[in-house]
Amino acid sequence: MTTPLLLLPGIMNDGRVWMPVRGAFVPTDRPIVVARTDLHDHVTAIAAAAISLMPDGPFAVAGFSLGGYVSLEVCRQAADRIAGLALVDTGARSDTPESSGNRRQMIEALDSGNSTYAEVAGSFPPKLLHPAHVEDAALTGLLADMARAVGRDGFKRQQTAAMSRPDNRPVLRGVRAPALVLCGAEDKVTPPELSDEMAGLLPGEVERVTVATAGHMCTLEQPAAVTAALARWLRRVDAATGSSGTR
């Protein structure tokens, strides 16, 4: 049996944000759980619900964007069970006043009726994608469909959770399992310097990867590069836990 893996999506994402990189998750006997991040309005509750879905014993966790914030809370709540940590296009700091203000404005616009959820969701792709991918109809269509799946109320819960998250840099200092810190070279939502900071705080074995020609959505924009990095990380995780499956 290979090391179980917990996957955590970002804001306005469901499990499909991880599907283009599913080649990294073989062998096929690896237990994989994709937990939702849209059902609760605080990272502590999202993390607790996700942990409850995992089989007993050690597991690895990979979080994208908001899922990265939740991953660090998972590490806080289940420190003795973390076999590996992958942080993808995310950061460890608490929300900035500017970001919190922007989140509140979106929530208030939805509550007041000044903006529809479709309008708010439709404003995101230019911020999320590398300029080379903004006109990719299949990619923007997937983003829109995932946003619809999360829905207006789920989006508001996710934004509230992001606003209230703690500074998780102290958590990073306690993670000694194999780690991967990866982001798009032109991620404007969680810029590469945040990934550099996280990699520098992790005391164990860590690989820091920058993905070329990618913005914030690197799992969708450059799946081959992300798959290769995740596969390397999972090999290290399995070796550290003594799991039998290798690629």
Secondary structure, DSSP 8 states (H G I E B T S, - for coil): ----EEEE--TT--GGGTGGGGGGG-STT--EEE--SSS-SSHHHHHHHHHHTS-SS-EEEEEETHHHHHHHHHHHHTGGGEEEEEEES--SS---HHHHHHHHHHHHHHHHTSS-HHHHHHTSHHHHS-GGGTT-HHHHHHHHHHHHHHHHHHHHHHHHHHHH----HHHHTT--S-EEEEEETT-SSS-HHHHHHHHHH--S-EEEEEETT--S-HHHHSHHHHHHHHHHHHHHHHHHHT-S---
